C-alpha cells in the first residue's frame, strides 16, 4: 500500500491485491531466481494502472 499525502483524499491511496509464485533453480552451475506476480489495484488514483504483472529473472552469484 502507498499513500500520497499531498493528493486529494479521494486520490490518495494505491492498494494492491494479488500474489505470485517463484522458484530458485540452476542452469548448469548458474543459480537463478525467477518470479511471476500479478496484482490488481482495488483502490487507486485516477490515471494509475488497474493491474500489474511482473516477471523477474535474477542471476545469483553467492560468495563461497
C-alpha positions in Angstrom: 0.0 0.0 0.0 1.1 3.5 -0.7 -0.3 6.9 0.1 0.4 10.3 -1.4 -0.4 12.7 1.4 -0.2 15.7 -0.9 -3.1 14.4 -3.1 -6.8 15.0 -2.6 -8.4 12.4 -0.2 -10.2 10.5 -3.0 -6.9 10.3 -4.9 -4.5 9.4 -2.1 -4.3 5.6 -1.8 -3.0 2.8 -4.0 -4.0 -0.6 -2.6 -2.9 -3.7 -4.5 -4.3 -7.2 -4.0 -2.6 -10.2 -5.6 0.4 -12.5 -5.3 2.8 -14.6 -7.2 5.0 -17.7 -7.5 8.7 -18.1 -7.7 11.4 -20.7 -8.0 15.1 -20.9 -7.3 16.9 -23.3 -9.7 20.2 -23.8 -11.6 21.1 -23.9 -15.2 24.5 -25.6 -15.2 26.3 -24.0 -12.3 24.4 -20.7 -12.6 21.8 -20.2 -9.8 18.7 -18.3 -10.9 15.7 -16.9 -9.0 12.6 -16.4 -11.2 9.2 -15.0 -10.1 5.9 -14.2 -11.7 3.5 -11.9 -9.9 0.0 -10.4 -10.5 -1.6 -7.5 -8.6 -4.9 -5.7 -9.1 -5.2 -2.2 -7.5 -8.5 -2.3 -5.7 -8.1 1.4 -4.8 -6.1 3.7 -7.0 -5.9 7.4 -8.0 -7.2 8.4 -11.5 -4.6 7.6 -14.2 -3.0 4.8 -12.2 -2.8 1.2 -13.6 -5.7 -1.1 -12.8 -3.4 -4.2 -12.7 0.3 -5.1 -12.7 2.1 -8.2 -14.0 5.8 -8.6 -13.2 8.3 -11.3 -14.3 11.7 -11.3 -12.6 14.7 -13.3 -13.7 17.7 -12.8 -11.3 21.2 -14.3 -11.8 22.6 -15.2 -8.3 26.3 -15.1 -7.5 26.7 -16.3 -4.0 30.0 -15.9 -2.2 31.7 -19.1 -1.3 
